């Protein structure tokens, strides 16, 4: 196992991941803080929450991909994006058991090479998820507000090209993980080995790599996509209020809007806490050992809430997507399961099939909506 021993001077500038584990970096104004309480909380809370997220998320996403796979010949633009979103969420969830293991007293036992792989895999799928949500929002904005089709049935390759571009961009953004992630021995945590970023020390570089990486994450991974989502759906809602529109169109927008709201509920607390932690780490604000302990717990709780986002998307599809539920019930009946379909669901699905706004070439003809 590739381990790196750090002295006290190095730990002063230890730079942890902005998305993985960032709650054990420094002491408080020259005092050696007791991390035992925080370690116990982390060792209990993270494995429980991550196990729940993994179980619910993988089950939900696999079910979603199964339903989509049965109707791949009738996929709309939105369905293509949702399929890639389901894959990204599933791959991100697969990394959670490794971070849950690190949170326990066992620590990171998988070595530096796999540390880079797991960290990069996490980053790729995180960025891919938010970028896909932004693509769905832009497509719906152009379709509803400007009556312009970004994608057409005549050029189906454009959708796949957009998804491929999202994956390639996300892969590019994971380069810092491939370069800086390492398995390191944390003496303050009882010689616990952790997978963290080992950025160059400030004394050796003119760049504060940790601060730069965090600012980049906030801008590219949260602020910019959030601005796109807010702008697109604000315009869509205003457009829907200006004139008569069918229930099907409003229902479809409501489903995607719910995805965006859940994204903000899950990720905003983590980003706010991370900003406070960054100011704390750079001594921009005064801090004590008590405040450091409270901030560590807040980082753990908000990070877990953020990762639960990957488990909530399929739940939203199942409870809000009429066509998704109709297709799922149909598949369960074909497998011999005894399920009862309500008349309302059948009539709604029938009306959606006959709706002119739900033609197969339109983005709203989504299995998951």
LINGI-V928080 format. One record per helix or strand. SS is the DSSP state (@ for helix, = for strand). FROM is the first residue (numbers start at 1). TO is the last residue. If there is no record, write none. Layout:
# LINGI-V928080
ss=SS from=FROM to=TO
ss=SS from=FROM to=TO
This chain:
# LINGI-V928080
ss=@ from=8 to=12
ss== from=28 to=28
ss== from=31 to=31
ss=@ from=36 to=70
ss=@ from=72 to=74
ss=@ from=77 to=94
ss=@ from=96 to=103
ss=@ from=111 to=145
ss=@ from=153 to=155
ss=@ from=157 to=173
ss=@ from=175 to=180
ss== from=181 to=186
ss=@ from=187 to=189
ss== from=192 to=197
ss=@ from=202 to=204
ss=@ from=209 to=242
ss=@ from=247 to=281
ss=@ from=289 to=307
ss=@ from=309 to=320
ss=@ from=322 to=334
ss=@ from=343 to=354
ss=@ from=356 to=358
